[in-house]
Amino acid sequence: MAKVSSEQLGTEPIGQLLIRQAVPASIGILVMSLNILVDSIFVGNWIGSIAIAAINVVLPVSFFIGALGMAVGIGGSSIISRALGADNKAKAVKTFGNQITMTLLVTISMALLGLYFADFLIPAFGGKGSIFELAKVYYTIVLYGIPFLGLCMMGNTVIRAEGKPKFAMVAMIIPSIGNLLMDYVFIYVFDWGMHGAAWATTIGYVLCFGYVLYFFLSKNSELKLTRYCFILDFTIVKEISSLGFVTLSRQAVVSITYLLMNNILFNLGGEAMVAVYAIIGRMLMFALFPVFGITQGFLPIAGFNYGAKHFARVKESIFTAIKYAALLATLVFLGLFIFPTEIASLFLSSRPDQSDLELATNAFVLEHTPSAMRWVFAATPIIALQLIGAAYFQAIGKAIPALLLTLTRQGFFFIPLILILPRFWGELGVWISFPISDLLATMVTGLYLRKEIKHTL
């Protein structure tokens, strides 16, 4: 890969720069999402649809702990981008060292707590009935690798903050491909069932960590650490924490959402209804990969140029990112609206030796998923404004508005809606909560972003 300098973030044309940053980010997210998607297809076809529901129960806990690393990464990367933009490399390096120390402390501590309280957390997140035993197997093994996941998430955001998106892309591709290969070997060849799925995921995290470590030890990184960098600096820790709290709060709300959704849907339709949401959850991770890629590509551009006081470029980057993301979101919406049945059927086993219970569960899932998927993604074309708007405030170091706008969709609107609407409309009330919250959150973000652009840029 050609050597890329972070200074290009402040000189290249915005459209060209956004594509250069967003395409590798999108590819990385695509491969990671495909990994989750294909992993679920393998599990559904080779273990059963209840196993998909079991993984869906575990994800909010494991992702929340892993997101601690992402929170430290994004919070610190905002500082690093602005420091590099202001030509203050010493602060950037010190920040990175503090990120490593913080990530290790929080992820190891939380993983240990997660393992200790496993029997409480799994049922709390919907792991009830026949789901529990499968969920516990997956949960226990995956938590062993969570510190590696945290370091990977943290390191990946720093790589992107240095203006090296291709390396960040590779860091996401390696564990995904490794996981899928090991899924085939462990589940299909060795017939390890849920143990195989869990070990494949955990080993994937370790592979990712190995590549991220290689990047920072090689000549590709501008951030060369010394031992003093690992000593926590209160000022830097405070700034990382305030900005990272935005990401952590988002993931906390996502985890709460999974908790509520799994329990509400279990009460409405049992394990099969949880499996419906598990499939939709995978599509929420997978289908929006180009929009998330644009958002990830936008962050270092906005942060660097804001730090360099190139406000015209910041403003241009906002509008360009929204335009590109909205176009891609519309294409995603059309695909999901037209082919929901075909998508749902990919996750369901066609083995001739299925039990009557498995056949009944698959029939239920195939009947209920298409309409649910159309409702969940109904407002997808407009979400670009909400995602880019919230990301902008995080990129420039304004933690409070970033936090509020990040929590707007799921925290302020979606959670109250899923607690209220199902009481009146049952299953339909759950699914229509998605587009209503998307619409309300986008309106709030649009008003706030317009005010910020008018008075600051």
N, C-alpha and C positions, 0 to 999 in steps of 0.2 A: 504494500500500500504506500502511495506517495505521502511524504511527510506534509502535514497540514498544520498551519499556525493558527492560533486563536485570533490573531489580528485580522484574519480574513472576515471574521464576523462583523467587523466594522467598516469593511471596504467593498465587498462584493455587492452587486445589485440584489435587492431584497428578494425578488421572485426567484432568481437563480439560487440564491443562498438558502432560501426556505426549502426548495426542492432538494438541494444537496444535503441539507440536514434532515429533512423529513423522509426522504425515500429510504435511506438505510434504517431509520427508526421504524418506519412502517414495515419494512421487510423483517426486521428483528421481531416486532410485535406480531406480525403475521405468522412467522415460524413458531414463536412461543404460543400463540393462540391455536395454531394448527396442532401443536403438540398436545395442548389441553383437549382440543376437539377430537383428534384421532385417538388419544388416550381413552377418552370417554367412549368412543366407538368400539375400541378393542375391549374395554371392560364390559360394555353392554352386550357385545356379541359373544365374548368368551367366558364371562362370569355371570352376567345377568343384569336386568334393568334395575334391580334393587341395589346392586353394587354401585351403579351410577348415583343413586340417591345417597348412598353411604359416603361417597367422595364429596358430594355436595354439602353434606353435614360437616365434614372435616375442613373444607376449604376456608370458611370464615375465620376459624381459629388459627390455622397455619398461616394463612395470608396476612392476618393481623400482626402476628409475631414477625413474619418476614417483612411486613410493611414498616416495621420500626427501622429497619435498615434503609428502606426507601425514603422514609421521612428524614432521617439523618442525611441521606444522600442528596435529596432535593433541597433541603434547607441549606446544607453546606455548599451545594453547587450554585445556588443563587449568589452566595457570597463570593465563590470562586470566579464566576462569570463576571461579576461587577469588579472584582479585584483585578482580574486580567485586563478588563476594559480600561481601568484606571492605572494600568502598568504597575500594580503592586503585587508582584509575584510572591514576595515573602509572606504576605497575608494569605494568599491562595494556598501555599504549601502548608503553613501552620494549620489552616482550616482543614485540609485534607487529613493531616495526622490526627487531629481531634475527632474527625469523623470516624476513623478506624477504631479508636479507643471507645468512643461512645457506642458504636454498632456492636462491638464485641460484648461490652458490659450489658447492654439492654437485651440483646437477642438470647444470649446464654441464660440470663436470669429468667426471662419470660418462658423460654423453652422448658426449663426445669419446673417452673410453676405449672405450665401447661400439662406436663407429664404427671405431676403430682395430683392435679385435679381432673384427670381425664374422665373418670367415672361420673363426675358432675357435669362437665362441659359438654360431653357428647350428647346425652339426652336433652340438655338445655337447648342445644342447637337443632333439635329435631331427630336425633339418632335414637328413635324408639322402635319397639317391636322387632321385626326381623332385620332392621337396619343396624341395630346397635353393635352386634359382634363384628360385622364386616367393617363398620366405621372405626371401631377401636383398633383393629389390626392396622388399618391404613394410617390412622392418626398417630399411633405410637411410633411407627417406623419413620414417618415423614418428619416428625418433630426432631428426630436425631439430626436431620440435615438442615434444620431451620437457620442456625447461625451462619452456615455457608450461604444460604439463600439471602440472608440479610446483608452479608458482605458483598454478594454479587449485585444486589439491587443498589446498594450504596455506591459501589465502584462504577457501575454502569452509568449512573447520572453524572459522575465526575468525569468520566471519559467523554461524555457528550458536552460537558461544560468546557472542556479543553478544545472543543471544535473538531473532534475526531469521531464523527458518527459511524463511519464504516467499522471501526474497531468495536464500538458499542453494539453494532448490528451482529458482528461475529460472536460477541459474548452472549447474545441471546439465542443464536442459532445452535451453537455447540451443544448445550445441555438438552435442547429440544430434540435434536436428531439422536443424541445418545439415549435419551429417555425412550423414544419410539423404538429404537433398535432393541433396547433391553426389555421393553414391553413385550415385543414379539418373542424374545428368547425366554424370559422369565414366566410369562403367562401362557403362551401358546406351546412352546417347545417343552419347558420344564414343568408346566402345569402347576405353578405355585399360587395361582389364584390371586387373592387380594394381597398376599405377601409380595408376590412378584410385581404387582402394580406399584406398591409402596416403595420397594427397593429401587425400582427403575427411576422413580421420581427423585428419591434421595440421592442416588448416584449422579443423576443429572445436575443437581445443585453443586456437587463436589467438582464435576467437570467444568462448570461455569466459573467457579472460584479459581480453579487452576489457570484458566485463560486470563481472567482479570488480574491475577497476581503476576502473570507473565507480562502483561501490558505495562504495569506500573514499574516493574523491575527492568524493562527494556528501554531503549533509547526513544521509543515512540512517545513517552509521556514527558511533559514539561515539568511535572511536579516531582522533584527529587527530594525524598524525605530524609531527615536526620532524626536522631533519637529524641531531641527536645520537642519535636513536632507532636509526639504522642502524649505529652504532658498537657492535661486539660487546661485551657485558658478560659476563665469565667466569662469574659466578654464574648468570645467566639461561641462558647457552648450556649450562652443565652440567645444569641442571634440564630444559631442553628436550630435551637429548640423552638423558638417562636415561629420561624418559617416552616420547620419540619412538622410542627404541630398541625399545620393545615393538612398536610398529606396524611398524617396519623389520624386526625379527626375524620377525614374522608373514609379511610379504611375502617375505622371504628364504627362509623355509621353503616358502612357496607356490611360489616359483621353483624350488627344489630338487625339490619334488614334481613339477612339470611336467617337469623334466629327467629324473627317474627314470621317471615314467609314460610319457612319449613314447618313451624308449629301451626300456623293458620291453615296451610294447605293440608297438613296431615289430618287436622280435625275435619276438613271439608271432604277429603277423599282418600285418606290413608297413604300408604307408601307409594302407590301409583301416582298420586297427585304431586308428591314430592319429586318423583322422577320426571314429571312434566316440567317442573320448575328447574330441575337440574339441566335438562336439555336447553331450555331457554337461557339459563345462566351461562352455559357454554357459548351460545350464540351471541350473548351480550359481550362476552370477552373476545370472541373471534371476529364477528361481523364488522365491528367498528374499528378494526385495526388501522385503516388508513386515516381515520379522524384522530385517533390517539397518536398516530405517527406525526401528523401535522402539529399537534399540540406539543409533543416532545421536541420536535424540530424548532418550534417557535420559542421555547423557553430560553435557550442560550443566546439566541439572536436578540431578543428583547432585553435580557439581562445585561449583555455586553454593551449594547448601544445606549442603554440607559446609564450605565456606569461611565461610558465615554461622553455622555451628554449630547448624543446624536439623536435629539428628540424627533426630528422629522423622520428618521429611519425607524424609530420605535413605532410611530404612528402608522407608517406604511406597512410595517411588519404585521400589525394588528389586523388591518383591513385585508391584506393579502392572505393571511392565515385563515381568517373567517371565510373568505371567498372560496379558497381551495377546499377547506374542510366541509363547507356546506354542499359543494358539488359532489364530493365523495360520499357524504352522508345520504344524499338523495339517491345515488346509485345503489347503496346498500339497502335502503328502504325498499326500492323497487324489486330487488332480488328476493328479499325475505317475504314481501307481500305476495309475489307470484308463485314461489316454490316452497311454502311452509310444510306441506305434506311430505314432499320428497326429502326435505332436510330432516324431518322428524324420523322418517323410516330408516335413515342411516344409522341411528343409535340403537335400533332394535334387532334382536337376534332372529335369525331365520333357521336356526338349528332344528332338525327334525325330532330331536329327543327332549324337547322342552316339556316341562310339567304343565298341568292344567292351570296352576297358579301363574306361571310365567306367561302362558299364552293369554290369560285374562288380563294380566298387567300390561302386556304389550298392546293389546287391543284398546284398552282404556287410554294409554299414553298416546297412541296414534290418533285416536278420536279427539282428544282434548287439546293436543299441542298446537295444531295449525291455527285455530282461532285465537288462542292465547298469544301465540307469537305475533300475529298481525296487530293485536291490541298493544302489546308491549313495545313494538317498534313503530307505532303509528306516528309519533312526533319526531322521529329520527332526523328528518331534513332540517330541523331548526336547532338541533342541539349544539351545532358548531359554535354559535355565539356564546352559549353558556360555558362551554369548555375553554375556549380561548380567552374569554373575559376573566374567568377565575384564574387561569394560568398567568395572565398578564400581571396581576397584582402580586402573585407569588414570585414571578421573575424579577420584579423591581424591588422586592424586599418589603412590601406593605402587607404585613402578616394579618392584620385584623380584617380588612376588606377581603383578602384572599380566603381567609377562614370562613367568613360569613357567606360569601358567594359559593364556596365549595360545598358548604352544608345546606345551601338553599334547597337544592333538588330533593335529596334523600332525607335530610334531617328535618327541614322545616315543612316540607310539603308531602313527600312520599310516605313517611312513617305514619303521620296522622291519618292520611287517606286510607292506608291499608288496615288501620285499626277501626275506621268508621265505615267505609263503603261495603266491605263484605257482610256487615250486619244487615244491610238492606238488599244487596244483590248477590250475595254468596261468592261463587268463583269469579263471576264477571266483575264484581267489585274489586277483586284483587288485581285483575289485569288492566282495567281502565284507570287504575291509580297511576300506572306508568306514564301514559301520554299526558294526563292532567298535570302531574308534577313537572314533567319536562316543559310544558307550555308555560306554567307559572314561573319556574326558575329562569327560563330564558327571558321572559319579560323583565324580571327584576334585574338580571345581569345586564341586559341591554340598557336599561335606564342608568344604572350605576356606571357602566363603562362610558357611556356618552358624556356623563358629567365629568368623569376623570379626564377624558380626552380634551374636553372643552377648556378645563381650568389648568391642566398640567402640561399637555403637549401642544 
